[in-house]
Amino acid sequence: TVTVTPISSFPVSGFEILSITIDDKLQMGAIVTSSEEVYVFRTSTGELIQTLKSDLFADTQPVCVDFVEDGTQIIAGLADGRVLRRALSDRSEWT
């Protein structure tokens, strides 16, 4: 048996989580929600870094997300088959 202890946490309420991803460097995570928004957070603290609002997705809904390798952009797969690539906030502010 392995006991897992979280290093950070944050409350999630008012929506269902459809998918979650963590970047390769384990520094950021992203949650796709039933409210048609994507929340990007810092894994070490749970701090919300950026929110991609539903109006950005133009009458469709994000289904899954991933980060580009250098962590400067996020890619969202949309329900209608399109892919959205979006720059993230300046990472130099995160340190």
C-alpha positions in Angstrom: 0.0 0.0 0.0 1.3 3.4 -0.9 0.0 6.5 0.9 -0.2 9.5 -1.4 0.0 13.0 0.1 -1.0 15.9 -2.1 1.5 18.8 -2.3 -1.3 21.3 -3.0 -5.0 21.5 -3.4 -7.8 23.9 -4.4 -11.6 23.8 -4.2 -13.5 22.9 -7.3 -17.2 23.6 -7.3 -20.1 24.5 -9.6 -19.0 22.2 -12.5 -17.9 18.8 -13.4 -14.3 18.0 -14.4 -14.3 16.5 -17.9 -10.5 16.1 -18.2 -7.3 17.1 -16.5 -3.7 17.2 -17.7 -0.3 18.0 -16.2 2.6 19.3 -18.2 5.8 17.2 -18.7 7.8 19.2 -16.2 5.0 18.8 -13.6 4.8 22.6 -13.1 1.3 23.3 -14.6 -2.0 21.5 -14.9 -5.2 22.2 -16.8 -8.8 21.2 -16.1 -11.5 21.1 -18.8 -14.9 21.7 -17.1 -18.5 21.2 -17.9 -18.9 25.0 -17.8 -17.0 25.0 -21.1 -13.9 26.7 -19.5 -10.3 25.6 -19.1 -8.5 26.4 -15.8 -4.7 26.4 -15.9 -3.0 26.1 -12.5 0.4 25.9 -10.9 0.8 22.3 -9.6 3.1 23.3 -6.6 0.6 25.7 -5.1 -2.8 25.2 -6.8 -2.7 28.8 -7.8 -4.9 29.6 -10.8 -2.7 31.0 -13.6 -5.1 31.5 -16.4 -8.7 30.8 -17.4 -9.8 30.2 -20.9 -13.4 31.4 -21.0 -16.2 29.7 -23.0 -16.5 32.6 -25.5 -13.0 31.8 -26.8 -14.3 28.5 -28.1 -16.9 29.9 -30.4 -20.1 27.9 -29.9 -18.4 24.6 -29.1 -16.8 23.1 -26.0 -13.2 22.0 -25.1 -12.9 18.3 -24.6 -9.2 17.8 -23.8 -6.1 19.9 -23.4 -2.3 19.5 -23.5 0.7 21.8 -23.2 3.3 22.4 -25.9 6.7 21.0 -24.8 8.2 24.4 -23.8 5.1 25.2 -21.7 4.4 28.5 -23.4 1.2 27.4 -25.1 -1.8 25.3 -24.5 -3.7 23.2 -27.1 -7.4 22.4 -26.7 -9.2 19.8 -28.6 -12.8 21.0 -29.3 -16.0 19.0 -29.5 -16.5 20.0 -33.2 -13.1 18.6 -34.2 -11.2 21.9 -34.3 -7.9 22.4 -32.3 -7.2 25.7 -30.5 -3.6 26.7 -29.8 -3.3 29.6 -27.3 -0.4 31.4 -25.7 -0.2 31.2 -21.9 0.5 34.1 -19.6 4.1 35.1 -19.2 5.8 32.3 -17.3 8.5 34.6 -15.9 5.8 35.9 -13.6 5.4 32.4 -12.0 8.8 32.2 -10.2 
